[in-house]
Amino acid sequence: MGVKSRFTVVFEEAEDVGERLEALGDELRVRGGSDVVVQQRWVIDSLEPGIDGERRVTWSSGGIEGSKLARVVSATLSPGFNVYSTEIGQLSRSFETPFYQLYHSRDPQFREYVPVDLAGIWSRLDPGKCDIEVKMSGNRTEIAQWCLLRDNENITFRKEPDIDACEAGIFYLDTRDSIDVNLSGLRCKWSDDGVLQKCQKTTLFYKTSHFPFRSLDQPTVELETPVGLHPKMFIDLTNSHASEKCGYFLHLTLPVDLFVDRFQSSPLFLYGAQDLELPEYKLRNETWGSESLFELDAEQLNEITLHSRYVEPVAGNQSKTVDFTPLLFRACDSDEKTLLENPFYSRGLGYESFFTPNTIFGAFPLRSLEVTIPRPDTAHYETTKLVTLTCLLVSLVYILLKIIVKPRSGRHTAK
């Protein structure tokens, strides 16, 4: 098994490279700052037979969303834990779309869905603060982790004994527009026996398909208050300008407790749990929920109505709170033929699959929304059951009497 690793640090200013980087023997130590992004990447080529197809596993908790540099070396991942697969076998509790099978969760479950021995790499992953992506295709596995290195935090890079080849890039952002990025800085490599070689100055030019969309008037995504059994989402795009090449979209991964009525809200696509009548406890062992994508109208206040399912009754006056994180973004056609990959990430399975290869994505800041669903009280179950059965029986008897007993026809005698 061959393992390669690469560390990348991006600073805001050129002087940060000299001030915050320190070589200590065969190690590199980097000090954090107000906006410092770190990517750690590993590539594993196994001798064992790999998976049949492609699997992409992602985790995003929004930990790097506040950085202006995040989209320099990372894509916008769907919120939460997501597994996308083109394998022949069915993933547990997943459902199929035209491009992939999808499983989603609020909690990271990498060990359950990454059937590869990552050995010491597991201990270096930090889902509490970082975004993580694992791609598996054949016998190759690629792991990437993006984190913010804050003030009073340090990180040390070295060539570990279980790594075959190791290098690091320490950059600052020289220039960028919506697509083109120019990084300048140092490239450092370690020899096979772990000795840090002399770092060389370097410049890196590449194109990116994700950029931070920032403006003075940020769109908002909110629930109408008070939140009822049919929550209404309001997406305020009144200050967003319409464009022929761009559109605004909302991507939803809803838990099974909530659902979208396709005939009421008209999504571009809707996959997963769509039954309008089944309660949550009848579906939760079969699927996790649903995925949908909506195209929104610029310069307007957009409204999307959701619906809550009946949840499992419990004793006492209780309720169940569920949350979800909508992904609001702008997608624009570019003049490039394709924007599928760069040195730091590539487009993969997910919401990007539904757009053309030359699309540029600009995501807005994430915000989780909560819906509280009342639970039926089991203390009143027998009374409710008796009243319901009585009403049904009375109604049935009434209908049968109306069918069997014919009304008398009146006779009139002519005088």
Phi, psi and omega in degrees: 000128179255135182232127175243147178225150177217133178250137179227132176236134178238123176256167176282317188241156181296321182294340179296329181298315180285325185279330188250001178251134180221130176266122180238092183065243180259021180238153172246127177246131181239132176264142182284178180201198183291329179209091180230126182249135180239130170245131172245130187226136177231142175235123182244123173251112185264151175276346180281155177301137182266194181278155180267093184125208181227141176226131177238126181240124183231154175219129176218124177251006182081012185292336182251007186294334183282355184272137174285342182263355187302317184278005173286323184234010181217155174268168174274110179275151175297142182300149177082199182257127184226138175237120177246134185216141171249015181292158181291319181290157182271128173288143180299131176061020178262173172223166185259144169239175178298341185247337186194165164271147184228132169236138182226146178209158175280344185242142178292136182223051187297317184296332179283332188243005174243093185278047182228141178283104180270356176049237185288350181291330180306317185290345181265354179272137184229083180293346179292331183235347192237158168270142186225142175223134175235125178243131178235129178211118185062231179257017177253135176235129178242127179241132177227139178226131180243128182223158169266135176255103190272173176304143180069013174247144177234155173222141182242132178249137176206166174272114179282155182300331182272007180255131181276322180219139186216137175212165181220147175235123180247108190236165163233154181282111180281298177214158170198148165240204184296333184240309188278134179234139177233114176251140175232151180161222185236146173241126184238143179227154175250144176286173182299330180268013173089010180275129179284121179274170182295133180285145182245143174293145182206160175227139184231124176247136176199172180247144182235146180260000179233137177217153179282118180270108184234136177210169179292328181252090181281138173297153179239147175237115185222159173263141175297136178249145354291149181279120182258201180285346177235076187298137176253127176264134176245123178248108187271105177246024184296334180260009179262138186268140177285152180211146180292327184266353186234153175217160179254138185223152175234122180254127183239133166241100187264139173294164185296343179291340181237153178209164179251134173268109186298333182280342179264320188256344175055062175287159174295321171210156179211121180229153180104211185292113182236356181299131186275348188245327187296139177285166182300320185287349175273343185250339192295336178274353181259324184207163181269338183157227184212159176237136180212158178226131181241138170266131186253162179263123176292155178064021180221164171268113183267145181232132175231126181262128174255169179224141178260146178269161171294133179256167187296131179294149175220166178285134179096170181272090185236172178216167179238129179254125178240150179229159177208160183236104178291145175252108179259127182211162173250133179243130184231142171286138178249173178272001178280152177288321181205147177226053189274334184205159173211182184297346188247336177198165176224154177294137182228192178296143182143199183299334178297335182297337184271006180238161182291158185297342182260017183282140173255135183247132174234107184269148177264161181306141183277150174210125179282145179241147182240142175231129178257124182248123179292143178261138172297146182267119181293343179296334180259013186297310184296318179297315179297319180297316181295315180297318180296314179296320179299315179298320179295317180294315179299318180295319180294316179298318180298316181295318179296319178298320179295328180281318187280311184277114180273141178290143178292138177274129182288140177251137181238127180262126180288133179263000000 
